Amino acid sequence: MKQLLSQTQWTSKDSVELYGINRWGLDYFDIADNGDVVVNANLENGESHQVSLKHISEGLQQRGLDMPIMLRLDNLVDKRIDELNLGFQKAIDELDYQGKYQGVFPIKVNQQSQVIKEIVKYGEKYDYGLEAGSKAELLIAISTLKNRKSLIICNGYKDAEFIDLGLQAIRLGFKCFFVMETPKELQLILERSEFWGVNPLLGMRLKLSTKVDGQWTNDSGDRSLFGLTTNQIINVIDDLKAVGKIDCLKLLHYHLGSQIPNIRNIRDGIREATRYYINMVDEGVKLEYIDLGGGLAVDYDGTGNGDFSRNYSVEEYCIDIIEGLKESLDRFEIPHPIVITESGRATVAPMSVLLFNIIDVNTFEPQEVKIESEDHHESITSLLETIEGIDLKNLQESYNDALYYRDQTQEAFRRGLITLRERAIGENLYLSILQKVLSLVPQLKYPSDDLQTLDYKLADIYYGNFSVFQSLPDAWAIGQIFPVIPIHRLDTKPTRQAVIADLTCDCDGKLDNFCGMGSNEKTLPLHHKEPSEEYILGVFLVGAYQETLGDLHNLFGDTNVASVRIVENGIIEYVNEIEGDSISDVLSYVEYEPQDLYKSFRSTAELAVSENRISIQERQTMLKLFKESLTGYTYFEQ
Ligand SMILES: Cc1ncc(COP(=O)(O)O)c(C=O)c1O
């Protein structure tokens, strides 16, 4: 069971420890002395600034953007691009590697136009490119990239149109590679290349036997969906030789899986892939590139191990890859290839923070129990006796009794033996017992599972103005942990333990898996909230996959989005504000025509006028309300 730190003088430092921000925050986030979460912006001109997220959110609200808001911090994506590129550069220099590093960003990880534009703009100095897994993504790549030295890597199944588009990119001067996911693709690529009179740039996806730990273990290994087997590789090489196009094959690709938690898997992968590289060079293939796909993990829970973390740093990742390649290739005196990675989540996860306000709180505190008569149903008498007798020695027994007699009270109610008020008395006594037991559990040396999870059963429910399904789909789908913390008031002690429910009224629409002092904490320490007070929480590291995978459950649409950048003197530049979906938008996504709905509602209202149910003025008020709702935000509006 989690214990809140016990100092009477609570400071922001205690909150840093409690919420683990220094473990998952990557030096990007911290808590200031005034209790606000701050983003650390280290500018290229050497200035460093700490800017409060509360302050940013107030600025956004003043500009008319209501909660929930997906806040994108542009400085952080730039920083991640730097860290990856400089990490590889350092490894290359230290190990005297003769090739270079040239990364690409996989568009699928965050396709939002503002994000891609920022990556392309900032990445230009590193010749950073894009990976496209579909025709739509390829269109984004060829129209956004301006630097012809950047690579475009085309993965996924490719039809003739996809290939034609890629070939035009080559004609425009881009290095656009078709990575063959299956041997069948070769014929079509050759046909289309001949048609356009363009030599294709070919890559080949390997089906490595290296298996990885974590959630995406099926992306690799013998049964992985994509990639060529050894037989298929040989066939493709022979086919290319037969048509005199073997020189087009320049790139080896593999992708072990996303969020690889264990550096050992990455080392094993590079070792196996390098063996393919060496053997294919031996076969006369003029390889120049090796593409490791994605997989560089994000430390979501700050623990340094497990599926939502990683046991290595970016630096270690870069060193191990370069070292693994160099060691093996040098033995055969094979020139060092250009190294490509398709790091998605590691590049964009830190940049986005979902901000939402708490709109209500439900606690499981007993209300004061007024017992006027001495004459109770026996189950209530037993609950009263249980509460009197609780001590450290009989905690488990008191807990068991509370459950038993509460059930008896419910049964008595069902049979009509007690009234609603008496049942309420029973519920309150039950909660009183559980709360008392909970307060004593920390003194037990070996509490049972029931007692260890009592804090979860009694946790408050904080209702947040957001949808898990729209903004944090992985929290629902795969139990992904994202750091969640209040973005203010952290210089005071949080006195409540809570789970967070979203607006969807769906029992899955909740967050009850948190990181902090450890991982997999079932409740989150939060502050007491007065109904009139604003209380804002931030969900961190949500920049990868979440925005596009999100769905319209309950017709909660896209949230408002804001991109900000911290510039000289710590000034906040509000770079972009994008209004979330209106109700009209989400209705049209599910095939309603908002104008038709309005007309249909108008005729219902007119009928009610003719039936004398409502006046004409009331009809007008209703129609105005309907119209205004159509243009309104799908979330809870103050
Ligand atoms: C081929 C390919 N490249 C890159 C990525 C991005 O992976 P990550 O976000 O783990 O870097 C993926 C995602 O699974 C992928 O399938």
The ligand as a Tripos MOL2 file, in Angstrom:
@<TRIPOS>MOLECULE
LIG
   16    16     1     0     0
SMALL
NO_CHARGES

@<TRIPOS>ATOM
      1 C1          8.3390   -0.3110  -39.7120 C.3       1 LIG1
      2 C2          8.2390    0.5530  -38.5110 C.ar      1 LIG1
      3 N1          9.1280    1.5480  -38.3340 N.ar      1 LIG1
      4 C3          9.0820    2.3570  -37.2540 C.ar      1 LIG1
      5 C4          8.1160    2.1970  -36.2880 C.ar      1 LIG1
      6 C5          8.1240    3.1120  -35.1010 C.3       1 LIG1
      7 O1          8.4520    2.4440  -33.9320 O.3       1 LIG1
      8 P1          8.7730    3.2650  -32.5990 P.3       1 LIG1
      9 O2          7.6490    4.1990  -32.3900 O.co2     1 LIG1
     10 O3          8.8850    2.2380  -31.5610 O.co2     1 LIG1
     11 O4         10.0700    3.9790  -32.7940 O.co2     1 LIG1
     12 C6          7.1650    1.1770  -36.4140 C.ar      1 LIG1
     13 C7          6.1470    0.9850  -35.3790 C.2       1 LIG1
     14 O5          5.8220   -0.0490  -34.9230 O.2       1 LIG1
     15 C8          7.2290    0.3270  -37.5640 C.ar      1 LIG1
     16 O6          6.3510   -0.6600  -37.7400 O.3       1 LIG1
@<TRIPOS>BOND
     1     1     2 1
     2     2     3 ar
     3     2    15 ar
     4     3     4 ar
     5     4     5 ar
     6     5     6 1
     7     5    12 ar
     8     6     7 1
     9     7     8 1
    10     8     9 2
    11     8    10 1
    12     8    11 1
    13    12    13 1
    14    12    15 ar
    15    13    14 2
    16    15    16 1
@<TRIPOS>SUBSTRUCTURE
     1 LIG1         1 GROUP 0 **** ****
